Structures are given as C-alpha cells and as structure tokens.
Amino acid sequence: MFLVTGATGDIGRRVVRLLRESDKQVRAFVRLSSHYGELEHRGAELFIGDLRFERDIKKACQGVRYIISTHGSDGDALALDYRANIELIDQAKVNGVEHFVFISVLGADRGYEDAPVFKAKREVEKYLVSSGLNYTILRPAGLASNLLPLAERFRETGIYVLIGDAKNRTSIVSTDDLAKIAVNSVSVIGARNQIFPVGGPSILTREDIPRTFSRIFNKEPVIINAPLFLVDGFRGALGLINPQAQKSLGTFRTLLANEFFCKTEEITNLEAIFTFPLEPLESFLKRYLSI
Ligand SMILES: NC(=O)c1ccc[n+]([C@@H]2O[C@H](COP(=O)([O-])OP(=O)(O)OC[C@H]3O[C@@H](n4cnc5c(N)ncnc54)[C@H](OP(=O)(O)O)[C@@H]3O)[C@@H](O)[C@H]2O)c1
C-alpha cells in the first residue's frame, strides 16, 4: 500500500494516476474540502483528514509500505512543510515503511533565511536522511503545470507579466516526469538514499517562457517586466496588517529573486538513473493545451 499526501495536488494526483495504472494499492490523503472524485474513480482508497493533525497522520500511515509526500503548505510552512512531514517520517518508522519519497525544492540547501518553505524542506531532508528509512529526496525546479493558467491567459491576451530579472535561469520540469520519477524512486536501485535536483532537459531564462507561449500560439508577446522592489513594497505594507502573511511571502520573493536551474550533468544523471528522456517544456504545454 502506498500512502500519497497532497493527492489532489498537481504532483500528487499524477502520482496516484501512475500508481493506479500499474494496479498498485493507493491510500490518498485528502481533505474533505478537496476535489477527490478522480482519485476515487481511479480506485484509490481515500483517507479523509487534515495533515495539521497528528492523529490523522498516525491513522493514515497504518499498514502502509511506501510513503510519497507531495503536499504543499497553504502558507503554513511550519505546520505542513515541516511538522506534518516530521510526523509522517516518525510514523513511517513505526509502521516499518520500506521507502519514503519526499518532494523538496531546488535550492533547499542554500540557506535562504527569509523563505519558510525552503527552511522547512531542508530540516525535513536532514531528518529523513538520519531516520534510518530508505528514502529518495527530489528537489524540483518550477513545475510546468504551474504555467498552464498563464499560458491560457496569454492565449487570450498575449500578455505575460514577469517579475524580477528576465535573464534569471530556470529548469522548468514536466510535472508528469516528476511524478514518474517519484513513483519509480521506490524501485530503482540507483534512487535509494539519494537526493536529486529535478529539472527539465534544458536551461531556460525566464523570458524564454513568454517566447515559448508566443511560438505555441503564434502570437507576439507583450511582456510586462515588473521590478522586484514592487513585491518588496507590497510585502512591507502587508506586514503592517498581517505579519504572518508577510513572512510567507518571503518564499515567493526568494523564488522570484534567484535562479533555480539544474546543471546539464545533473539532468544527464537523472535520465540515466530513471532511464527515460525528460520532456521539454514546449512539448508539455502543447499536450495540455491540445495544440
Ligand atoms: N509548484 C512548484 O513549482 C514546486 C516547485 C518545487 C517544489 N514544489 C513542491 O511540490 C509539492 C507539491 O506542489 P504542488 O504544486 O503539486 O502543490 P499543490 O498543487 O498546491 O497541492 C498541494 C496539495 O497539498 C494538499 N494540502 C494542503 N494543505 C493540506 C492539509 N492541511 N491537509 C491535507 N492536505 C493538504 C492540497 O490539498 P487540497 O486539494 O485540499 O488543497 C493539495 O493536494 C509541494 O511540497 C511543493 O513545495 C512545488
């Protein structure tokens, strides 16, 4: 039995889909408020709960052999990115779990002090590595599925808003490839007890994204390049009324202000270990936008 957290999310639902396609037993951890119809339809067992509650995590882990942690944090990094994963790891030990796959983030090890999600991910990574469990830690760059709503907006308006340095590099990864890597991590020997940066096959600059949209839709892009200090100004003002939200925005700012790309040799290594070629961004977008 696989336990998948974040099972309704972009990565999680693809993980559940892949597992069910190969007839694996899956327990999908979902909230009552989530859209979980597809998971049920695919034959996953639903566990309805909330990752903020230890008792729910404890129950969900009973009798599972593998855990794939893909949940996000809704702005509460301490409760969800940190505590929920620590509890999942503890319960994995109690239940004799054979392999724990953790979705971290590229740059988790860079010590970004202002980014609660990055800090939480790094602490969980350390805890998992020293837990004695078999593990695979995946550190993805940006997910291609995040771009789908932006591409739809571009299709209608031709506008793309880019905040910060347009020359910053990124390695957007196909969300389907990431899900496949997560699932295969439990069986591929070379993935055992490893930490992998996960990106797409090529290094892009952030301005390559509207250019890609432009090629797909055959439309001249109107790129609105907003400076980062606008985010800082907004953040400062927000801090006056909601200090917690101001802190959460630190992760967003970190993502905008830095480069998140994988080196060519890291991608070559990933392809060699998981034995499939990673999908270029343009191909991913065309598949989902039916072009
Ligand atoms: N998006 C990126 O570009 C990116 C890049 C690097 C790493 N990551 C990491 O990848 C992971 C997944 O990202 P994603 O974009 O697939 O996330 P997502 O689509 O936002 O999904 C988040 C999932 O977490 C679930 N969740 C949130 N709070 C919960 C709670 N209290 N109890 C139970 N479930 C809860 C959500 O359930 P509901 O359906 O109920 O909301 C949803 O299934 C995250 O750990 C993220 O940090 C993402």
The ligand as a Tripos MOL2 file, in Angstrom:
@<TRIPOS>MOLECULE
LIG
   48    52     1     0     0
SMALL
NO_CHARGES

@<TRIPOS>ATOM
      1 N1          4.7730   24.1760   -7.6860 N.am      1 LIG1
      2 C1          6.0890   24.2280   -7.8860 C.2       1 LIG1
      3 O1          6.6030   24.8510   -8.8380 O.2       1 LIG1
      4 C2          7.0020   23.4870   -6.9640 C.ar      1 LIG1
      5 C3          8.3770   23.5500   -7.1520 C.ar      1 LIG1
      6 C4          9.2050   22.8400   -6.2850 C.ar      1 LIG1
      7 C5          8.6590   22.0870   -5.2610 C.ar      1 LIG1
      8 N2          7.3050   22.0480   -5.0970 N.ar      1 LIG1
      9 C6          6.7580   21.2400   -4.0060 C.3       1 LIG1
     10 O2          5.9620   20.2150   -4.5800 O.3       1 LIG1
     11 C7          4.9110   19.8560   -3.6870 C.3       1 LIG1
     12 C8          3.6010   19.8350   -4.4250 C.3       1 LIG1
     13 O3          3.4290   21.0240   -5.1180 O.3       1 LIG1
     14 P1          2.1180   21.1990   -5.9840 P.3       1 LIG1
     15 O4          2.3170   22.4310   -6.7920 O.co2     1 LIG1
     16 O5          1.7450   19.8970   -6.6230 O.co2     1 LIG1
     17 O6          1.0720   21.5240   -4.8310 O.3       1 LIG1
     18 P2         -0.4440   21.8920   -4.9840 P.3       1 LIG1
     19 O7         -0.9370   21.6020   -6.3710 O.co2     1 LIG1
     20 O8         -0.6210   23.2510   -4.4250 O.co2     1 LIG1
     21 O9         -1.0960   20.8300   -3.9940 O.3       1 LIG1
     22 C9         -0.9440   20.9010   -2.6380 C.3       1 LIG1
     23 C10        -1.6010   19.6700   -2.0430 C.3       1 LIG1
     24 O10        -1.4210   19.6850   -0.6180 O.3       1 LIG1
     25 C11        -2.6980   19.4470   -0.0420 C.3       1 LIG1
     26 N3         -2.8110   20.0590    1.2810 N.ar      1 LIG1
     27 C12        -2.5670   21.3460    1.6150 C.ar      1 LIG1
     28 N4         -2.8300   21.5340    2.9380 N.ar      1 LIG1
     29 C13        -3.2530   20.3410    3.4200 C.ar      1 LIG1
     30 C14        -3.7100   19.8810    4.6900 C.ar      1 LIG1
     31 N5         -3.7830   20.7030    5.7560 N.pl3     1 LIG1
     32 N6         -4.0810   18.5780    4.8250 N.ar      1 LIG1
     33 C15        -4.0390   17.7300    3.7680 C.ar      1 LIG1
     34 N7         -3.6360   18.1030    2.5360 N.ar      1 LIG1
     35 C16        -3.2570   19.3870    2.3580 C.ar      1 LIG1
     36 C17        -3.6810   20.0810   -1.0050 C.3       1 LIG1
     37 O11        -4.9770   19.6140   -0.7550 O.3       1 LIG1
     38 P3         -6.3230   20.4430   -1.1930 P.3       1 LIG1
     39 O12        -6.7170   19.8930   -2.5270 O.co2     1 LIG1
     40 O13        -7.2780   20.1220   -0.1250 O.co2     1 LIG1
     41 O14        -5.9530   21.9000   -1.2300 O.co2     1 LIG1
     42 C18        -3.0960   19.6050   -2.3270 C.3       1 LIG1
     43 O15        -3.4510   18.2730   -2.5640 O.3       1 LIG1
     44 C19         4.9720   20.8380   -2.5390 C.3       1 LIG1
     45 O16         5.6320   20.2230   -1.4670 O.3       1 LIG1
     46 C20         5.8100   21.9910   -3.0940 C.3       1 LIG1
     47 O17         6.5340   22.6480   -2.0790 O.3       1 LIG1
     48 C21         6.4650   22.7130   -5.9220 C.ar      1 LIG1
@<TRIPOS>BOND
     1     1     2 1
     2     2     3 2
     3     2     4 1
     4     4     5 ar
     5     4    48 ar
     6     5     6 ar
     7     6     7 ar
     8     7     8 ar
     9     8     9 1
    10     8    48 ar
    11     9    10 1
    12     9    46 1
    13    10    11 1
    14    11    12 1
    15    11    44 1
    16    12    13 1
    17    13    14 1
    18    14    15 2
    19    14    16 1
    20    14    17 1
    21    17    18 1
    22    18    19 2
    23    18    20 1
    24    18    21 1
    25    21    22 1
    26    22    23 1
    27    23    24 1
    28    23    42 1
    29    24    25 1
    30    25    26 1
    31    25    36 1
    32    26    27 ar
    33    26    35 ar
    34    27    28 ar
    35    28    29 ar
    36    29    30 ar
    37    29    35 ar
    38    30    31 1
    39    30    32 ar
    40    32    33 ar
    41    33    34 ar
    42    34    35 ar
    43    36    37 1
    44    36    42 1
    45    37    38 1
    46    38    39 2
    47    38    40 1
    48    38    41 1
    49    42    43 1
    50    44    45 1
    51    44    46 1
    52    46    47 1
@<TRIPOS>SUBSTRUCTURE
     1 LIG1         1 GROUP 0 **** ****
